[in-house]
Amino acid sequence: MKYALTKLASLLVLLLFSCENNDDPAAACADTVCTLIFISIFISIEDADQNPVVLDSFEVTDVATGAPVEFGASESEIASGGQQGFYPLVDDLSFGLREQHTILFRGFIGGEEVIQSTYEVGTDCCHVGVNSGDLELVLD
């Protein structure tokens, strides 16, 4: 009898887990409670004397697709941060749920690329995060 109950319990557990659709991020995150905090991740760029580096322009692209990475910062916020050497890398609006991406930051002065850095980023059910890459860059 004990053996039969153990088998039945094992079968029920197997059935419960086999019904879950882990391929659908929305379904996998349906029961997740998220904070209302909006995550934005910035990088800082300084020169060797620790002065902020003001770039003429920059771009952040998804390495796999070449598509630009979108972020929710306004043009005025980006310009203001750039004056202090801070540049947006990724935020909660950049990607969908439960995704992993390799992204490339490239900065330009006078039309020439002066700095670049690669990052591994990912999202869970709620927020974006940086898995690898240096958020504090030094321009030599």
Salt bridges, closest charged atoms under 4 A:
GLU59 OE2 - ARG106 NH1 2.79
ASP62 OD2 - HIS101 ND1 2.66
ASP92 OD2 - HIS127 ND1 2.72
GLU99 OE1 - HIS101 NE2 2.81
GLU113 OE1 - ARG106 NE 2.58
